[in-house]
Amino acid sequence: MQTIKDKHTFIAAYGTVFVTVLGNLERRDFELVDLDNVPLPGDVAADFTKRGLGYVGTLGFVLGQFRSAFAVPLEHDVVDVLAKSYLEFIVAKFANAPLASNRSNGDGADWLKRLWTLPDTREN
């Protein structure tokens, strides 16, 4: 049986677009933390501490499938709110992703064109 740490580690290691869920279950106060943006600034971490937020779980995609790992059982309406927040997070992350034209020369269609023009050195 996998522990919550094992599930979290799996999502963080093999997932894409993953977040850690911090929350205060009594107050129903939750935050999604983008693991691409850690460590958190001191004022943000202090705010989380002040609000009594602790580890609740991890959400992410692994091989195109949604995965979640919660440290404690959550009520269905809480999971619904977290799922909606996660969806909003994904939309915002993709909407603000750098455009292909802003990428380095090793990416995208230009790279593929250069690759196609390389001589074929294989023996027939």
C-alpha positions in Angstrom: 0.0 0.0 0.0 1.3 3.4 -1.0 1.6 6.0 1.7 0.5 9.6 1.1 4.2 10.5 0.8 4.7 7.9 -1.9 1.7 9.2 -3.8 2.8 12.8 -3.5 6.3 11.9 -4.6 5.0 10.0 -7.6 2.8 12.9 -8.7 5.6 15.4 -8.2 8.3 13.2 -9.9 6.3 12.0 -12.9 3.5 14.5 -13.2 3.1 17.6 -15.2 1.3 20.8 -14.0 1.1 19.7 -10.4 0.4 21.6 -7.2 0.5 21.0 -3.5 -2.7 21.8 -1.7 -2.3 23.6 1.6 -5.3 24.1 3.8 -7.0 24.7 7.2 -9.7 22.1 7.2 -11.6 23.7 10.1 -11.8 27.1 8.4 -12.2 25.6 4.9 -9.3 27.8 3.8 -7.2 26.3 1.0 -4.4 27.4 -1.3 -2.9 25.7 -4.4 0.9 26.1 -4.5 2.6 25.7 -7.9 5.7 23.6 -7.2 7.5 25.4 -10.1 7.5 28.5 -7.9 9.0 27.3 -4.7 10.5 28.3 -2.4 7.8 30.8 -1.6 8.6 34.4 -0.7 8.8 35.0 3.0 5.6 37.1 3.2 3.6 34.4 1.4 4.9 31.6 3.7 4.3 33.8 6.7 0.7 34.4 5.6 0.2 30.6 5.2 1.5 30.1 8.7 -0.7 32.8 10.1 -3.8 31.2 8.5 -2.8 27.8 9.9 -2.4 26.1 6.5 -0.9 22.7 6.4 -0.3 20.0 3.9 -3.6 18.6 2.5 -2.5 16.9 -0.7 -1.1 17.0 -4.2 -2.9 17.4 -7.5 -1.4 16.8 -11.0 -1.4 15.0 -14.3 0.6 11.8 -14.8 0.8 10.5 -18.4 -2.3 12.6 -19.2 -4.4 11.3 -16.4 -5.5 13.4 -13.4 -4.0 12.2 -10.1 -4.6 13.3 -6.5 -3.2 12.3 -3.2 -4.9 13.7 -0.1 -3.5 13.3 3.4 -6.9 13.1 4.9 -10.4 12.2 3.7 -12.1 15.3 2.3 -15.8 16.1 1.9 -17.1 16.0 -1.6 -17.9 19.7 -1.8 -14.3 20.5 -0.7 -12.9 18.2 -3.4 -15.2 20.0 -5.9 -13.9 23.4 -4.9 -10.3 22.2 -5.1 -10.9 20.6 -8.5 -12.4 23.9 -9.8 -9.5 25.8 -8.4 -7.0 23.4 -10.0 -8.8 23.8 -13.4 -8.6 27.6 -13.1 -4.9 27.2 -12.2 -4.2 25.1 -15.3 -6.1 27.5 -17.6 -4.1 30.5 -16.2 -0.8 28.6 -16.4 -1.4 27.7 -20.1 -2.8 31.1 -21.0 0.4 32.7 -19.6 2.8 30.2 -21.1 5.5 31.7 -23.3 4.7 31.8 -27.0 6.6 29.6 -29.4 8.2 32.7 -30.9 9.7 33.5 -27.5 11.5 30.2 -27.2 15.2 29.5 -27.8 16.4 28.4 -31.2 16.3 24.7 -30.2 12.5 24.6 -30.0 9.6 24.3 -32.3 9.1 24.3 -36.1 12.4 26.1 -36.9 14.3 23.3 -35.1 12.3 20.6 -37.0 13.0 22.4 -40.4 16.8 22.4 -39.6 16.6 18.7 -38.6 14.9 17.8 -41.8 17.6 19.5 -43.9 20.4 17.5 -42.2 22.0 15.0 -44.6 21.0 11.3 -44.1 24.2 9.5 -43.3 22.6 6.1 -42.9 23.8 3.4 -45.3 21.1 2.1 -47.6 
